[in-house]
Amino acid sequence: MNSINKNELIDNKQVMHLKEINKRKVAEHNDLISSVAKMDKTPLKMFELAVSAIDTENPPKDNIVYLSKKELFSFFKVDNSNKYSRFRKAIKKMHEQAYFEIRELSGKKCEMKSISPITYAEWNNYNDIVTIEFNHRIMPYLIDLKQNFTQYALSDVVELKSKYSIILYKWLSMSYNQFEYYSSKGGRRDDQIEEYRNPSISMEELRRLTNTTEDYQRFTNFSKKVLDIPLSEINEHTHFNVTYDKIRKGRAIDSIVFHITKKFVADDNSYKQDDPAYLAEKEQKTADQIQLFVDGTQSRYTKILRDKWVLSAEDTTDIPTMAGLQKNVYPLYDELESLRGLNGVKDHISYVADKKEGTTKRNIAKYLKKAIEQYLVTVKIQDQS
C-alpha cells in the first residue's frame, strides 16, 4: 500500500494505516485543545492517532474508525514480546481514567464539560483490525470544524515522550496557526498578529491546561517538568523551535511568553492537493523564499543590523524573517544608500537601534520596513528643499 488514502479493506472494513505518516494530520476544535486532558501520555497519543483516522469531509456515522494493529504498535515503537499486554493496559487505563475537561467561554458565561473520549475498543488474535469508537459527545470537537479549529502533523506527535510536550505542542500550534492565517488573510493589526507568534499565558492558566494546579509548587520543578523538558522535545522532534520568557509580577512568576519559529519543510502542505499546477507553484514559492533567505543572510545590511543588535542570532536563522528583510527592507536600504551613502544607512539603523523596544518580540521585518519608509519620505523632502 503506497498511500494513506488507499486504506486496506479487511472484513469489509476500511482499515487506516500509517504509511506516509508525514502526511497524516490531526484536526481538533480549539476548545478541545484548550481543555484539560486528564490522562497519561499513552492514552493521549492513542487518542491523537485515532483522531487522525477521521475523514472530516466524510465523518463516520457510527463514530467508529479502524486502525491497523501492526501499524499501531509501530506508532508506539513497541516490538517486544509483551506488546499485547501493554496495549490492553493502555486501553483499560483510557476507559478507567481518561477524560477531557472542556471549558467553553461565551462572554462572561462559562460552561464546563467532562467527556471520556473513547467509549469502546475491540481487537482479536486473527486479524489486524483495531476498532475504536469515539464518544458521540466528543465528535463535534473533531468533525464540526468550520472555524476555531487547529490542524497539525501527526508526525510531530509521534516522538514526543511527555504528555506535557503533547499538550504544549497542540496549544502552540493553535496560536501559530492563527499567526499564519492572519498574516496571509489580514483582519488583525500587526501587533495582534505577532502576539499569535509570541503567545502569552498566565501561570494560573498554564497550570490548568497542564493539570498541574497541585503539582510542582516550586517554579524550578515546574519549569523543568512542564516547560524545559517538553520544549526540548518539541524543538527536536516537531516543526517548531520554541523559547520562552518568564514575566514577573513582584517577586512571583506571573506569566510565560513563548516565542515560536517554524522550521522549513519543503511542500509542507502538499498533502492537501494532488494538483500538479498547485504543487509546481508551491515548489517555486519555496525556492524563491529559500533564495531570498540565502541572499538576506549574505547581505551587508544583515551584518550592520547584527552589529547594532537590531537582529538577533535567532532572527538570522529564521527563514520568513530573513526572506522578508531581503524582499521588503533591503531594497529600501539600497534606495537610501543611493541618496545618503552607506554611512547614511548606518546612521538610520543606529537610530532605529536606539528606539527599538528590547522587551517585546515582534515582526522585525515589518518594523524595519515601516521605519525606513518613513525615513525615506523625510530624506526626499529634504532633498527637494
C-alpha positions, -999 to 999 in steps of 0.1 A, spaced: 0 0 0 15 33 -11 -9 59 2 -29 65 33 -58 74 11 -60 38 -2 -69 21 30 -69 -17 32 -103 -34 31 -104 -62 58 -136 -80 66 -155 -51 47 -139 -25 70 -117 3 58 -86 0 79 -64 31 83 -27 25 80 2 48 89 20 47 56 34 81 47 28 92 83 43 126 74 11 134 55 -13 125 83 -30 154 100 -49 158 132 -77 184 134 -94 194 166 -116 223 178 -97 249 198 -120 243 228 -107 208 229 -71 219 225 -76 243 254 -92 217 276 -75 197 304 -65 162 293 -69 140 323 -48 112 310 -13 99 307 9 101 276 0 67 260 -38 72 261 -34 107 249 -12 96 219 -37 68 212 -65 94 210 -44 116 187 -37 86 164 -74 77 163 -84 113 155 -60 114 126 -80 85 110 -112 106 108 -121 119 74 -137 153 84 -152 156 49 -169 122 53 -171 115 91 -180 81 103 -217 79 110 -213 54 137 -183 73 153 -160 43 146 -126 42 129 -105 11 122 -67 11 128 -41 -15 119 -28 -33 149 6 -37 134 9 -1 125 -4 10 159 24 -9 176 48 7 151 34 41 160 42 35 197 75 18 188 65 -14 206 83 -45 193 88 -67 224 70 -98 235 47 -80 259 33 -55 234 -2 -70 235 -4 -68 273 9 -32 272 -18 -24 246 -45 -39 268 -33 -19 298 -33 13 278 -69 7 266 -80 -2 301 -64 29 315 -81 50 289 -115 37 299 -109 40 336 -91 73 338 -90 93 306 -113 123 300 -112 158 288 -124 187 310 -136 211 284 -143 248 292 -164 268 267 -164 305 272 -191 328 258 -187 364 271 -189 361 309 -206 327 307 -185 296 313 -198 261 306 -178 230 318 -180 196 302 -163 163 312 -161 138 283 -145 104 281 -132 105 245 -133 68 236 -162 45 247 -153 12 230 -123 -6 216 -122 -41 201 -95 -63 186 -88 -100 182 -60 -125 176 -69 -135 140 -67 -102 120 -51 -68 120 -81 -47 129 -84 -25 160 -119 -9 163 -121 24 180 -155 40 188 -155 77 199 -179 91 224 -206 108 204 -202 139 227 -166 143 216 -174 142 179 -185 178 175 -149 188 186 -135 165 159 -157 170 128 -176 203 132 -145 223 122 -158 252 100 -140 277 123 -119 279 155 -100 247 149 -64 237 146 -47 212 123 -12 198 129 10 170 117 6 136 134 43 130 127 51 159 152 34 140 180 50 106 173 83 113 191 70 133 220 76 114 252 58 136 278 22 144 280 32 180 287 51 180 254 19 170 235 -3 195 254 21 224 249 27 214 212 -11 215 205 -16 248 223 14 264 205 1 250 172 -33 266 179 -16 300 183 9 297 154 -18 286 130 -37 319 138 -4 338 131 -1 321 97 -38 327 89 -40 364 98 -6 370 82 -19 357 50 -56 369 51 -53 401 71 -80 412 96 -57 419 125 -32 446 134 5 438 131 9 437 169 -21 414 172 -6 391 146 27 390 164 10 380 196 0 348 180 36 340 172 46 351 207 17 339 228 14 347 265 -3 326 291 -7 332 328 8 307 352 -27 300 365 -40 291 330 -8 271 322 -13 251 354 -49 245 345 -41 235 309 -13 210 321 -34 197 350 -6 207 375 -25 230 398 -15 209 428 19 197 414 54 211 412 47 240 435 83 253 433 87 270 400 121 254 394 105 220 395 75 232 374 98 248 347 119 217 344 90 192 341 64 213 323 85 238 302 122 229 297 120 191 290 88 194 269 101 223 249 134 205 243 114 176 228 92 199 207 123 217 193 140 184 185 110 165 170 85 189 156 82 217 130 87 243 157 116 260 176 103 275 208 118 296 235 101 313 264 105 343 288 93 345 324 72 376 332 74 386 368 48 404 389 67 415 420 88 385 430 65 359 416 63 345 380 30 358 367 30 345 331 51 329 304 56 343 269 65 318 242 84 327 210 77 303 181 95 300 148 88 273 123 114 251 107 114 250 69 97 219 55 95 216 17 60 211 4 46 212 39 11 215 27 14 192 -3 -8 166 14 -38 189 7 -38 186 -30 -25 165 -58 -29 191 -85 4 194 -104 0 232 -110 -6 238 -73 25 217 -64 46 234 -90 36 268 -77 43 258 -41 77 245 -52 86 277 -69 75 298 -39 96 276 -17 126 280 -39 121 318 -41 119 321 -3 150 300 2 169 322 -23 157 353 -5 168 338 28 203 330 14 207 364 -1 195 380 31 219 362 53 248 372 30 238 409 28 260 436 42 228 451 57 224 420 79 259 424 93 251 461 101 218 451 118 236 424 138 264 447 148 238 472 161 219 444 179 188 451 159 188 414 147 195 385 170 212 353 160 178 336 162 164 362 137 191 353 112 182 317 112 145 323 107 136 318 70 105 341 70 123 369 88 154 369 66 133 364 34 111 394 44 141 416 50 157 407 17 124 412 -2 109 442 15 136 461 35 170 458 19 158 473 -15 148 504 5 182 505 22 196 504 -14 175 534 -22 187 553 9 223 544 1 219 560 -33 207 592 -16 229 593 15 256 567 10 263 536 31 270 558 62 235 572 58 221 537 61 243 530 91 231 562 108 195 553 101 200 518 116 218 533 146 187 555 152 164 525 148 185 505 173 183 533 199 145 534 195 140 496 194 119 481 222 141 455 237 115 438 258 90 430 231 95 404 204 77 414 172 78 411 134 112 427 129 109 429 91 77 448 92 91 471 119 122 479 99 102 484 67 79 509 83 109 528 98 128 531 65 97 540 46 90 569 69 127 580 69 129 579 31 99 603 29 118 627 51 150 623 31 133 630 -2 115 661 12 149 674 25 165 669 -10 137 688 -27 140 719 -4 
